[in-house]
Amino acid sequence: MISATEFVFWLSVAAVVYLYLGYPATLLLVRARRGAPPRHDGRLPSVTILIAAYNEARDIGATLTNKLDLDYPRERLQIVVVSDGSTDGTDEIVSGYASRGVSLIRQEPRQGKTAALNLGRTVATGELVVFSDANSRYDRQALRHLVDAFEDPEVGYATGLLMYLNPGESPSAASCGLYMRYENWVRRLETRVGSIVGVNGGIDAVRRRLFEPMRPDHLPDFVLPLRVVEQGFRVVFCPAAVSYEEALPDARDEFGMRVRVSLRSLRTLCEMRHLLSPAGGFYAFQLWAHKGLRYLVFVPLIAALVANLMLAGRGHYLLLLALQVAFYGAAAVGLAAQGRPWAKALGIPAFFVIANAAAAVAVARFLRGDRQTLWQPRKGA
């Protein structure tokens, strides 16, 4: 008969293992309900690429050149940049592309990315609206691959593959690519059985008729896909549609970004909690496992550590405690030594700790009633 402390320890370990490994294993066991996508009939839909920008003078020119060079009929493509009160010359750079058909809208005063996308929606004319970050570089064929997903009339939202370039010396940044590979694997499995939970944000597309206005504190790349599912359409992952961005080079920037995203995601989940009910079927289970409970992983992590400390004098529990301490110690060393090449080897524990510590801070801020609509794009907070 195990003690209460042992029960807490093993339950906590099981919860963490299930949320990261058991959930994708469950998806593997679910029979695929979707066959091959319909074949393209040769007609390309009209597309509006919508870019919200705040002080993006460093990247916006290269981003617009990239979008104009995409392998897509120019007469079927509208590009709109919404400058969210930029003060660094972003507007002047965008205006230089007016002769090539790029439209500039200025949002004044600054109200945040979500409000900027709402404003851009009012002038979008494309059948599909594609969301690009101001520093996202698309593969030349990316847009064609992304719109191909909409040949399936059940698809209302599609997201592409985000790849990080020049991750810098931060162990957390170096590990970000590994985390994204894991997330993309899970998205492939989710697409196979229905809809995905969570999208990339920098290379997304939605049917314009399904694009509803959002509150300024909404996280657009979470609330919009949920609304699409709510309307009975699928949200799918298109790995052939590739976008490139630079990873945040500093662990503090990564932490701030993850706090912000987690806080806004929690608010979205609270607002759309009806999708978490059993009536939501298998997607409700996905939403719990991939999002809702993932933000609470820090709880069983802390419980497992505390219980393990209490059990340290009992046989193999001392070894398990040593493994936990070694893991968190490696994370601490990796974060303290960021900038040194050898610290990249400690990226996985460092990134794991950053992600779950950020979730813990976000939960605390959520319970306190905090909201966030504005942030520094390069700093993430």
TACOR-V172520 format. One record per residue. N is the residue number from 0. PHI is phi in degrees with one decimal (999 if undefined). D_LAST is the distance of its C-alpha to the last C-alpha in Angstrom with 1 decimal. Layout:
n = (N | N)
phi = (PHI | PHI)
d_last = (D_LAST | D_LAST)
This chain:
n = (0 | 1 | 2 | 3 | 4 | 5 | 6 | 7 | 8 | 9 | 10 | 11 | 12 | 13 | 14 | 15 | 16 | 17 | 18 | 19 | 20 | 21 | 22 | 23 | 24 | 25 | 26 | 27 | 28 | 29 | 30 | 31 | 32 | 33 | 34 | 35 | 36 | 37 | 38 | 39 | 40 | 41 | 42 | 43 | 44 | 45 | 46 | 47 | 48 | 49 | 50 | 51 | 52 | 53 | 54 | 55 | 56 | 57 | 58 | 59 | 60 | 61 | 62 | 63 | 64 | 65 | 66 | 67 | 68 | 69 | 70 | 71 | 72 | 73 | 74 | 75 | 76 | 77 | 78 | 79 | 80 | 81 | 82 | 83 | 84 | 85 | 86 | 87 | 88 | 89 | 90 | 91 | 92 | 93 | 94 | 95 | 96 | 97 | 98 | 99 | 100 | 101 | 102 | 103 | 104 | 105 | 106 | 107 | 108 | 109 | 110 | 111 | 112 | 113 | 114 | 115 | 116 | 117 | 118 | 119 | 120 | 121 | 122 | 123 | 124 | 125 | 126 | 127 | 128 | 129 | 130 | 131 | 132 | 133 | 134 | 135 | 136 | 137 | 138 | 139 | 140 | 141 | 142 | 143 | 144 | 145 | 146 | 147 | 148 | 149 | 150 | 151 | 152 | 153 | 154 | 155 | 156 | 157 | 158 | 159 | 160 | 161 | 162 | 163 | 164 | 165 | 166 | 167 | 168 | 169 | 170 | 171 | 172 | 173 | 174 | 175 | 176 | 177 | 178 | 179 | 180 | 181 | 182 | 183 | 184 | 185 | 186 | 187 | 188 | 189 | 190 | 191 | 192 | 193 | 194 | 195 | 196 | 197 | 198 | 199 | 200 | 201 | 202 | 203 | 204 | 205 | 206 | 207 | 208 | 209 | 210 | 211 | 212 | 213 | 214 | 215 | 216 | 217 | 218 | 219 | 220 | 221 | 222 | 223 | 224 | 225 | 226 | 227 | 228 | 229 | 230 | 231 | 232 | 233 | 234 | 235 | 236 | 237 | 238 | 239 | 240 | 241 | 242 | 243 | 244 | 245 | 246 | 247 | 248 | 249 | 250 | 251 | 252 | 253 | 254 | 255 | 256 | 257 | 258 | 259 | 260 | 261 | 262 | 263 | 264 | 265 | 266 | 267 | 268 | 269 | 270 | 271 | 272 | 273 | 274 | 275 | 276 | 277 | 278 | 279 | 280 | 281 | 282 | 283 | 284 | 285 | 286 | 287 | 288 | 289 | 290 | 291 | 292 | 293 | 294 | 295 | 296 | 297 | 298 | 299 | 300 | 301 | 302 | 303 | 304 | 305 | 306 | 307 | 308 | 309 | 310 | 311 | 312 | 313 | 314 | 315 | 316 | 317 | 318 | 319 | 320 | 321 | 322 | 323 | 324 | 325 | 326 | 327 | 328 | 329 | 330 | 331 | 332 | 333 | 334 | 335 | 336 | 337 | 338 | 339 | 340 | 341 | 342 | 343 | 344 | 345 | 346 | 347 | 348 | 349 | 350 | 351 | 352 | 353 | 354 | 355 | 356 | 357 | 358 | 359 | 360 | 361 | 362 | 363 | 364 | 365 | 366 | 367 | 368 | 369 | 370 | 371 | 372 | 373 | 374 | 375 | 376 | 377 | 378 | 379 | 380)
phi = (999 | -82.3 | -79.5 | -62.3 | -66.4 | -63.9 | -61.0 | -61.8 | -60.6 | -70.7 | -65.0 | -65.2 | -61.3 | -62.8 | -63.5 | -64.6 | -62.8 | -65.7 | -64.6 | -94.3 | -119.2 | -67.7 | -62.5 | -62.3 | -64.5 | -61.6 | -61.7 | -64.0 | -82.1 | -79.6 | -66.1 | -60.8 | -101.4 | -119.4 | -89.7 | -67.1 | -64.5 | -58.7 | -73.9 | -67.6 | -89.7 | 95.4 | -90.3 | -98.7 | -72.0 | -73.5 | -131.4 | -109.0 | -92.3 | -112.0 | -125.0 | -93.9 | -135.3 | -129.4 | 49.7 | -112.6 | -59.0 | -64.5 | -118.9 | -63.1 | -62.8 | -63.8 | -65.8 | -67.6 | -60.2 | -59.4 | -69.8 | -70.7 | -91.1 | -64.1 | -80.1 | -154.2 | -55.2 | -62.2 | -71.2 | -101.1 | -124.8 | -116.6 | -119.4 | -126.1 | -111.9 | -106.2 | -87.2 | -89.3 | 66.8 | -62.3 | -127.4 | -108.8 | 98.3 | -55.9 | -61.7 | -65.1 | -64.6 | -63.4 | -60.5 | -66.0 | -100.3 | -60.0 | -66.3 | -100.6 | 94.0 | -85.0 | -99.7 | -116.4 | -122.0 | -105.0 | -101.2 | -139.2 | -73.9 | -62.3 | -129.1 | 104.8 | -63.0 | -64.2 | -63.6 | -64.1 | -66.2 | -58.8 | -65.9 | -62.7 | -58.8 | -69.2 | -113.2 | -67.5 | -115.3 | -70.6 | -64.3 | -118.4 | -111.0 | -106.5 | -99.7 | -122.7 | -73.4 | -71.6 | -117.9 | -88.1 | -113.3 | -90.8 | -60.2 | -58.7 | -94.4 | -58.4 | -65.2 | -61.6 | -64.9 | -67.0 | -72.3 | -57.4 | -60.3 | -83.0 | -63.6 | -82.0 | -64.5 | -82.7 | -86.2 | -113.0 | -150.7 | -138.7 | -128.3 | -99.4 | -98.3 | -98.0 | -119.2 | -95.7 | -114.3 | 44.2 | -69.7 | 78.1 | -100.5 | -66.6 | -63.4 | -67.7 | -67.0 | -62.8 | -82.3 | -59.3 | -62.8 | -65.3 | -62.1 | -65.5 | -63.2 | -63.5 | -61.8 | -67.5 | -61.6 | -63.8 | -64.4 | -60.6 | -66.4 | -66.6 | -60.9 | -61.6 | -104.4 | 163.4 | -122.1 | -88.2 | -115.8 | 95.1 | -128.3 | -82.1 | 93.5 | -91.0 | -147.6 | -125.8 | -143.0 | -138.9 | -64.5 | -58.7 | -68.9 | -98.3 | -83.7 | -96.2 | -58.8 | -121.1 | -72.7 | -57.6 | -91.2 | -73.3 | -91.9 | -60.1 | -83.1 | -122.7 | -69.5 | -64.7 | -59.6 | -63.7 | -66.9 | -64.9 | -62.1 | -59.2 | -86.6 | 93.5 | -107.3 | -92.0 | -118.1 | -127.0 | -104.9 | -118.3 | -64.9 | -77.1 | -90.0 | -105.6 | -126.8 | -121.8 | -142.1 | -84.5 | -74.4 | -63.4 | -81.2 | -115.7 | -61.3 | -66.5 | -65.6 | -60.2 | -62.0 | -61.5 | -62.0 | -70.8 | -62.4 | -60.6 | -63.6 | -65.2 | -61.5 | -69.0 | -67.0 | -62.6 | -65.1 | -65.5 | -60.3 | -63.6 | -67.5 | -109.7 | -64.5 | -62.2 | -73.3 | -89.4 | -75.4 | -55.7 | -63.7 | -76.6 | 67.5 | -65.7 | -65.7 | -62.8 | -61.2 | -60.4 | -64.4 | -66.1 | -72.7 | -91.2 | -125.4 | -52.1 | -76.6 | -62.9 | -71.9 | -108.0 | -60.0 | -60.8 | -67.3 | -65.6 | -63.3 | -66.8 | -61.4 | -64.7 | -68.4 | -64.4 | -62.9 | -65.1 | -60.8 | -71.1 | -101.4 | -58.4 | -85.5 | -114.8 | 52.1 | -67.6 | -65.1 | -65.8 | -65.8 | -63.2 | -65.7 | -60.1 | -65.7 | -63.8 | -61.7 | -63.6 | -63.0 | -69.2 | -64.6 | -62.0 | -63.4 | -63.1 | -64.7 | -61.2 | -72.0 | -68.5 | -102.3 | -58.5 | 106.4 | -98.5 | -53.2 | -68.8 | -69.7 | -61.2 | -64.6 | -100.2 | -64.1 | -64.3 | -63.4 | -63.0 | -66.0 | -59.7 | -67.2 | -58.8 | -62.1 | -80.2 | -67.0 | -63.4 | -63.0 | -63.3 | -64.5 | -63.5 | -62.8 | -62.4 | -67.7 | -61.7 | -64.9 | -80.6 | 92.5 | -68.4 | -132.5 | -140.8 | -119.3 | -115.3 | -162.1 | -87.6 | -54.6 | -77.5 | -101.2 | 79.3 | -137.9)
d_last = (48.4 | 44.8 | 43.4 | 40.6 | 38.4 | 39.2 | 38.6 | 35.1 | 34.4 | 35.7 | 34.2 | 30.7 | 31.4 | 32.7 | 29.7 | 27.3 | 29.7 | 30.4 | 26.8 | 26.2 | 29.8 | 31.9 | 30.0 | 30.5 | 34.0 | 34.6 | 33.6 | 36.1 | 38.8 | 38.3 | 40.6 | 39.1 | 39.8 | 39.0 | 41.2 | 40.7 | 39.0 | 41.4 | 42.7 | 41.4 | 44.1 | 43.4 | 41.7 | 38.2 | 36.2 | 34.6 | 30.9 | 28.2 | 25.2 | 22.3 | 19.4 | 16.5 | 15.4 | 13.4 | 14.6 | 15.7 | 18.9 | 18.7 | 19.0 | 20.2 | 23.8 | 24.1 | 22.4 | 25.0 | 27.8 | 26.9 | 27.1 | 30.3 | 31.8 | 31.3 | 34.6 | 34.8 | 37.3 | 36.0 | 37.8 | 35.9 | 32.5 | 30.5 | 27.2 | 25.1 | 22.0 | 20.2 | 18.7 | 16.1 | 17.3 | 16.9 | 18.4 | 18.8 | 21.8 | 20.3 | 22.8 | 25.7 | 25.1 | 24.9 | 28.0 | 29.8 | 29.8 | 31.5 | 34.8 | 33.7 | 32.7 | 29.0 | 28.1 | 25.5 | 24.3 | 22.4 | 20.3 | 20.6 | 19.1 | 15.5 | 14.9 | 12.2 | 13.0 | 15.2 | 17.3 | 17.7 | 19.1 | 21.3 | 22.7 | 23.3 | 25.1 | 27.7 | 29.0 | 28.7 | 32.3 | 31.9 | 33.2 | 30.0 | 26.5 | 24.4 | 20.6 | 19.4 | 16.1 | 16.6 | 16.8 | 18.9 | 22.5 | 25.0 | 28.2 | 31.1 | 32.4 | 29.1 | 29.6 | 33.2 | 32.2 | 29.5 | 32.0 | 34.7 | 33.1 | 34.0 | 37.6 | 37.4 | 37.7 | 36.0 | 32.7 | 30.3 | 27.1 | 26.6 | 23.9 | 24.5 | 23.8 | 20.7 | 21.5 | 19.4 | 21.0 | 20.8 | 18.6 | 19.0 | 20.2 | 17.5 | 19.4 | 16.4 | 16.0 | 19.8 | 19.9 | 17.5 | 20.5 | 22.6 | 20.4 | 20.4 | 24.2 | 24.5 | 22.5 | 24.6 | 27.7 | 26.9 | 26.3 | 29.7 | 31.3 | 29.8 | 30.9 | 34.3 | 34.8 | 33.1 | 29.5 | 26.3 | 23.4 | 20.0 | 19.7 | 18.0 | 16.6 | 17.5 | 21.2 | 22.2 | 25.2 | 26.6 | 29.9 | 29.5 | 31.7 | 29.3 | 26.2 | 25.8 | 23.6 | 20.5 | 18.9 | 15.7 | 13.8 | 15.3 | 13.8 | 16.4 | 16.9 | 17.8 | 19.6 | 21.7 | 23.2 | 24.0 | 25.8 | 27.7 | 28.9 | 29.8 | 32.0 | 33.8 | 32.4 | 31.1 | 27.7 | 28.5 | 27.2 | 28.8 | 28.4 | 30.6 | 28.0 | 25.9 | 22.7 | 21.2 | 17.8 | 16.6 | 14.7 | 11.7 | 14.0 | 12.4 | 12.2 | 9.4 | 7.2 | 8.9 | 8.5 | 4.8 | 5.4 | 8.5 | 7.8 | 6.3 | 9.3 | 11.6 | 11.3 | 12.1 | 14.7 | 16.3 | 16.7 | 18.3 | 20.5 | 21.6 | 22.5 | 24.3 | 25.8 | 29.2 | 28.4 | 28.2 | 31.8 | 34.7 | 35.9 | 33.1 | 35.1 | 33.8 | 30.5 | 29.8 | 30.4 | 28.0 | 25.3 | 25.9 | 26.2 | 23.4 | 20.7 | 21.8 | 23.3 | 20.9 | 18.1 | 20.8 | 22.0 | 20.9 | 23.8 | 26.6 | 25.2 | 25.5 | 28.8 | 30.2 | 29.5 | 31.0 | 33.9 | 34.5 | 34.7 | 37.3 | 39.2 | 39.1 | 42.8 | 43.9 | 44.8 | 42.2 | 39.4 | 39.3 | 38.6 | 35.9 | 34.3 | 34.6 | 32.8 | 29.9 | 29.7 | 30.1 | 27.2 | 24.7 | 26.3 | 25.7 | 22.0 | 21.9 | 23.9 | 22.0 | 18.7 | 20.7 | 22.5 | 19.8 | 21.2 | 24.7 | 26.2 | 27.7 | 24.4 | 23.7 | 26.4 | 24.3 | 21.4 | 22.3 | 22.3 | 19.2 | 17.2 | 19.0 | 18.0 | 14.3 | 14.3 | 16.5 | 14.9 | 11.6 | 13.9 | 15.7 | 12.8 | 12.0 | 15.8 | 16.1 | 13.6 | 15.4 | 18.7 | 17.8 | 17.3 | 13.6 | 12.4 | 9.3 | 10.2 | 8.2 | 4.9 | 5.6 | 7.4 | 8.4 | 5.5 | 3.8 | 0.0)
